[in-house]
Each structure stands twice: as C-alpha cells, then as structure tokens.
Amino acid sequence: MLVDLMGRMDDTLTLAIQGYGWLPNRLRHSPQDVVRTRLLGQTTVALRGPDAARFFYDEQHIRRHGAIPEPLRGTLFGKGAVHTLDGEPHRVRKAMFTALLMNGGYDGLVERAETAWDAATRSWAGRQVVLFDETAPVLARAVCEWTGIPVQPQDLPALAADLVAMVDGFATAGPRHWRARRARGRRERWLADIVTQVRRGELDVPPGAALAAVAAHRDSDGELLDPQIAAVELLNIIRPTVAVTWFVTFAGHALHRWPEHRGRLRQGDAVFAEAFAHEVRRFYPFAPFIGGRARTDLTWRGTDIPAGAIVLLDLYGQNHDARLWPDPYRFDPDRFVGREIGAFDLVPQGGGDPRTGHRCPGEQITVALLKALAVRLARLDHQVPAQDLDIPLHRIPTRPVSGLVMAVPARSAAPLSTH
Ligand code: HEM
C-alpha cells in the first residue's frame, strides 16, 4: 500500500500487484466485510457478502453514471454503454438486452455454437491445438450468425482476436491496453456502419435478430440510438459471448485437473453439466469486482461512505467465501446439484435481478454455452501434454498461461452429439 502526499493510504499499486487477491486480502481482516481505502486517489469503500450485494444493488444507494473509469470505458464497455446508465434510461435500454438474451430469447445461439465447435474439432484431428485460441473464433462465428452481423468466414479469426483483446486489455497499462483500444475503435466503426446500412434498408437482417433489434431500439427519449452507441451495444453482446472462451478454457483445465468429472459430462447428464458450469463460474477467477458511486452519504455496518465515493463489491472474494461455499477452494460441481441459487449468492456475473438492476443479462447464455461445450470437451479424445497450466492471480483477466494445449489424435475427428 502507498501513502499519498497527505499521508493517506492508496491501494492502486497493490491492486495492480495482487490482482484477484487484493480485495480478499484487504477484507480478510475485517469482521464486518467492509474496508475503506483509496484508489486512483479517490475514497473507496469495498464490501463483500450477500447483504452487501443487496445494499450495493439498491439504486437509492449506488449510481453507475461516472463510476467506470475511462480506461475501462475505452476498452471493455464502450462509451455510453448500458453499464453506465441509471434509472429510467437504464431500464429502457436494459429491456432491449433482457428481451434478446434471456428466457429463450437466445434460441439458436447454442446450436450454432455446437455446429461451429463440431466443424472446428474436425480440423483439430491429428494436431496440437490451443483450446483458448480455437474457442474464440467458434463463439465469434456462432454469435455473429445469431445476431445477424455479416462476417466472412476468413474474417472471423481477426474479429475473434479483436473481441478477446478488448477483454484482455481493460485492466492493464501498456501494449495489451493499447491493443484493446485499437480493437474497440476498429470494431465500433465497422458496426456503426452496419447499423446505418440496416436503417437505410441496404442490408437484410433476419427479423428478430439482435442486429435488427439494436438498430431499431428507441431509448427513453424516444430516439434511435446514435450509430456509435448502437455499435457499442452490439459489441456488448458479441464481446462477452466470445469471452465465454475464458470459461471454456477453465472447463478444460478443470477436466484435466479433476478427470473424475469427465464421465458424467460425457454421458450428457444435463443436471451435472449445469452444476459443472456453475462451479467453473464460481471457482475460476474472471470478473474480480464491480463498482459504482455512492449517491448520498451512506453508512454500511458502521463504516461511513461519503457521497461520490467509489463503492466496490468483491465478486471473486464472495465466490470463495467459506461461509457461503464450504471448502471453497475445492472444485466440486456437486455443491450445485439440487441447490437453489439465491439472487445474491453466486455472483461471477453480478447479483440481484437482471431485469431491474445491472446484473449481467448474459448469464443464461453463458451457462447454456458452457454446459454444451463442456460436454463436447469431455467427449473429445485428447491428451494434455506438459505445459504451463499456472493461472496467475496477479493478472486480470487471467487464464492458464499456455491457453491449454491439447493433442488431438487423428482418429477422434467425429464429434459425438449431445442430444
Ligand atoms: C463470459 C462470461 C461473462 C461474465 C464473467 C460476465 C460478467 C458480467 C458482470 C460482472 C457484469 C456487471 C454486473 C453489474 O455491474 O452489476 C456484466 C454485465 C453485463 N453483461 Fe455480462 N458477463 C458474461 C457474459 C455475458 C454475455 C454472454 C452477455 C451478452 C450476450 C453479457 C452482457 C452483459 C451486459 C449487456 C451487461 C451490462 C448490464 C447492465 O449494466 O445492466 N455478458 N457481465
């Protein structure tokens, strides 16, 4: 921890050094699960636990406008994104996402991902492949087909690389960050142009496809989205879908480390596959925390939170809290078999109600894709040769260093159906 010129402690450097460990380390010594510190020179209060999540997701307490620092807006989310809205403008924009992404709105996406995966695995026969690198174009193909965004097959690898770069570079300075910014600029221009073509009737889009819905969406002011903002929101569908690559790679890691889970997945046990997907999302590190700003002067468990202060909710720490998850560092999908998951318990993608709050609207899609691809991965005949499978916790976002190299024998080409 550093001390600023006024003698106040600032945790920015510690966060950069400790990554996922930073908040759990700071909160370990707080019986009230709250810690007050400074980030980027600003008062910051970090909270953990289901009650804290309820407090955090109360719109009377926390606003999102002005909460996301520019380096994150310029890479991960985009300027003017749904993530940064509050109140009625948020609800109207969010309704577009929940209609497209929840409760069967995503029909067809998983099937497309399975088809793309099967085509890819046929080309893996007799080769060594990197699971991370192979999965991203599979998901990019599936989500572009599903949203109606036109992409030539030969352009998919570059698109997948740009979408991965936007996620990979949000929490760092240096080359990864600049790669992310360039990727975002390039893809926003491309998609803004596509939206304009759709509006002019120059491009055919299947009715009901996400591209058509975003192009036609009207915000709470009754206006169509500026093409730039429409591009940002289309990226907020295709980028995180491709980000499921991280979880698929973690699933591959889990199957290698704990091969005893392979059998039930291979059999296509749907209840177990869903539990496995939840355990991957709980166990492995992805989103470390989320942030907002205090609307007014607040108090949480005796700690004052001044109006305007940054408020963080520790997602990674909550997903590894032994009070919620006994033996939290044991990878145990069975903990989710028969367990009702509360709205504020399992928070890899935020908490609360996605319809009214900022919780991720892509959670059902994430689980459905992960279930389907974990089953296929378990059925894929492959070896995991010696490699660096370390998952460094100081790096945000992290992944197995090798990306998970798999050696696929020549005769394992034929995929097995999950149906
Ligand atoms: C790869 C797995 C994913 C992870 C780890 C993840 C994580 C998150 C997190 C932590 C949030 C912020 C919640 C909050 O601020 O309260 C979020 C929001 C969001 N996610 Fe995801 N997500 C994933 C997949 C998806 C998918 C597949 C989609 C869409 C297809 C999606 C679309 C969104 C959108 C639009 C928001 C903004 C919601 C709002 O501000 O109201 N995410 N996600």
Residues whose N, C-alpha, C, O or C-beta is under 5 A from the ligand:
A	BS01	HEM	V82 H83 K94 F97 N236 I237 P240 T241 A243 V244 F286 A287 I290 P348 Q349 G350 G357 H358 R359 C360 P361 G362 I365 T366
